[in-house]
């Protein structure tokens, strides 16, 4: 399954949608934690 087929969402199952959502959520949380650590190191 190509990436453009996944992103179009035409034949997206619930399991695939949940996997994409949790992968995105993990990425956002990791980015937030990284930014928090970087800013706390530069301030303190």
C-alpha distance (Angstrom), angle and dihedral (degrees) to the residues before:
residue distance angle dihedral
X1 . . .
X2 3.80 . .
X3 3.79 121.4 .
X4 3.81 93.5 -115.7
X5 3.81 89.5 55.5
X6 3.81 90.3 52.2
X7 3.80 93.5 47.4
X8 3.81 93.7 48.0
X9 3.81 88.4 62.0
X10 3.80 95.7 -149.5
X11 3.80 95.9 128.5
X12 3.78 99.4 21.1
X13 3.77 115.0 144.3
X14 3.77 122.8 -150.1
X15 3.79 91.5 -108.4
X16 3.81 91.9 53.2
X17 3.80 91.3 47.0
X18 3.80 91.0 50.7
X19 3.80 91.3 48.3
X20 3.81 92.1 50.7
X21 3.80 91.4 46.2
X22 3.80 94.9 50.5
X23 3.82 91.8 44.2
X24 3.81 88.9 52.6
X25 3.80 91.6 45.7
X26 3.81 91.5 50.6
X27 3.79 90.7 49.2
X28 3.81 91.8 51.1
X29 3.81 92.5 47.7
X30 3.80 92.4 48.2
X31 3.80 90.6 49.6
X32 3.81 90.7 49.7
X33 3.79 93.5 48.7
X34 3.81 90.6 47.1
X35 3.79 91.8 51.2
X36 3.79 90.7 47.0
X37 3.80 91.9 51.7
X38 3.80 92.8 46.7
X39 3.79 93.9 48.9
X40 3.80 93.5 44.8
X41 3.81 90.1 52.1
X42 3.81 93.2 49.5
X43 3.82 94.3 45.7
X44 3.80 97.3 43.5
